[in-house]
């Protein structure tokens, strides 16, 4: 919980290694990234803006998919949008439809919740406040969907920083 989005890189790299070493039944990995930013910047230095590009350039997993949900196309350059193959979904209902293809015996789903996808009136303690973010009702839909998902799964919650929190906002409660 919290931490910069660069921490997803180490977690997923270890997860992929474990899946490959154990020769598990997982054939496809879906990274569902709830984030207005794709985090696929083309920079040489590792940081919160490029963990997914780094993963795709280093990991040789046959069927690895990055699914971007609620991407802010004005907050990403063409270079970052084209850096790795991505599926772009605009809403919860699109994700629900997309996830119908998941096979519980073959697929692993990692949900990456970057807290700056949440509306700025609800969370101020994030790296990039978002006046166009999602509200609690939508966030609960994602949470329920993920809890009920029948595949193997893992969850990471990123980019919440209580040091940036402001009195009067429910940031900590919303994130937890």
C-alpha positions, 0 to 999 in steps of 0.5 A: 500500500502506498509507495511509488509505482516503480515498486510494481516492477520488482514485484511483477518480475519476481511473480513472473520468475516464480510462474516460469520456474514452477512451470505453472499452468498460467499461460497468460498474465494480464496487468490491469492498470487503473491509472491515468498514466501508462507508466511506459515512459522511455527513460533510461533511469528507472522511476514511477513513470516507466515500470511497465515499459521496463517489464515489457522490454525485459520479460519474455513471457509469451502472453503478457497483456497491459490493460490500461483503464481510465487513461488520461490521453492528455497526460501521456505522450504519443511515445508513451502510448506506443511504447508497449502493446496495450489495450485501452478501456474507458470504463468499468463496463468495458473491463467487465466485458473484456474480463469475460475471456479470462480462464481461471485455469490459465490466467493470472490477473494483477490489478494495479491501482494507482491512487491518482486514478481517484478523483482529487476531491477524495484523495489529495495525498497522491503524486498527481491529483486528478480532477477527472478521476473516478468516484467511490461508486466506481472504485467499489465496482472495481473492488467487488469485480476483483474480489469475485474474479475466479482467476489467480490474482494479486493486487497492488495499491500505489502512489498514496503519500500521507505527506501530501494529504490535506486536512479535510479530505478522506484520502486515507480512508478511501485508499484503505 
